[in-house]
Amino acid sequence: MIGREPGVEQEHARPFTESKTRHNPVADRDTAMTSLIYAYLGFATLWLVVGTFVGEYLGIKFTAPDLEHVPWLSYGRLRPVHTNTVFWGWSSLALIGLALYVVPRTSNRRLFSLPLAWVSLVFINLAVVIGGVMLLSGINNGGQEYREYIWPVQGLFAIGAILVAYNLIRTIAKREVEEIYIANWYIVAAFLWTIAVVVIAYVPYYQTNPISESVIQGYYMHMGVGMWFTPLALGLTYYVLPKLLNKPIYSYSLGVLAFWTQMLFYTMIGAHHFVFAPTPWWIQTVAIIFSIGMLVTLAAGTGNFLLTMRGSFRTVWRSYSLPFILAGVLAYFFWSAQGSLEALRTLNLVWHFTNFTVAHSHLTMYGFVAFLIWGGIYGLLPLLTGREPRQAWVGVHFWLAVVGLTFYGGALMVGGTMQGLSWIANAPFIESVNAMVPFWLWRAVGGSLMFLSHLVFAYNVFTMRPARSTTQARAVTPAARVA
């Protein structure tokens, strides 16, 4: 072009987004295993969209409480539908699906039984479907948080979890390597602890004694998060992170330290949900002490992951899956440490029963667990199916989720603190409600961005579906494949 300086064409041709390193994977030849894992992740994605759609509607109702007055759509019925669907449908199925990938590979052995894994998937999906319908109908287990499914429904989930546990343990028992990799320690521990926790939580005796029921509820509620989702997410990260970085984990010893302190400290902290409640004071104190002890676990686990990344941050920035893992690891430390601080009586006095605890639960289950799941899916699923997601859409997913969670968590933390201080000052209750109005609006904005990110994620999972023929997968030289 006349008068145009050299290089201008290249400047205008610069892409809108920075290109990331591609996996260029070849589809796994074990098509039966690929179909199984994709089914788990596909159903998990479905429940993520369904569960957070309900959450999105609830967020809107906070800003427009008179939107409708249909009993099935009341907050008391929809809220447990939201939490249980994302707990047992999304997070659980996604983590189990990734575990079905990791355990056989770290054991150098095929999964013990594919049919058994399909049966497990059916049982867990039945629990989510039947449980959701019953909650909408007002049939629940007394409104106890995360324990709203009545025992026959939770029994379906338990059967599915027990079958998966048996499948994975038999696979590890027949391993062709001497050591049990640290990831499998966490995964098996999660199943064994959760089976015990569900049994304890649903023993009928505790349903008739109010004080015992409160203690068990605190135990179950916190153990459900800390001994199911946390060990599974961390265990999978011990496999995914070194694999994507193509380097070993920094310290096996730190991993063992984090594992055993998790087993020790976390099992005793459930009662910090009932500080100042009519439960034995010594139980509350023990829970507070062990909550602070969890800082040892956090330091060991987070330090191990960050030290593994040390010297490889350029690889992290050039990846489309590792940023999710980095965000999840940082969230694991900061928001779990926040939970330890919330256990202190001084801070508990301000924040308990406020919207601050809602922020905390989302910052941990979403910022920590969900981001590690997403990193695992984006890192491992293409190695199974031979298909990669569109990198630009992965970036859209990441930033919508990060910005949305920032708005959501930040607004509720500030508003929740104002709530607690208002109650301590003995101000009229309606003042704390009015003070929360602008923060509930920002909650709805943040929640909307998070929900949009889930739609993008669902599209990305669809684009990574198994090809009809392995010949459709792109060929690649061994040097280009991610280790």
Summary of the structure (lengths in Angstrom):
residues: 483
radius of gyration: 23.0
end to end distance: 46.3
largest distance: 87.7
contacts: 1705
relative contact order: 0.11
helix: 77%
strand: 0%
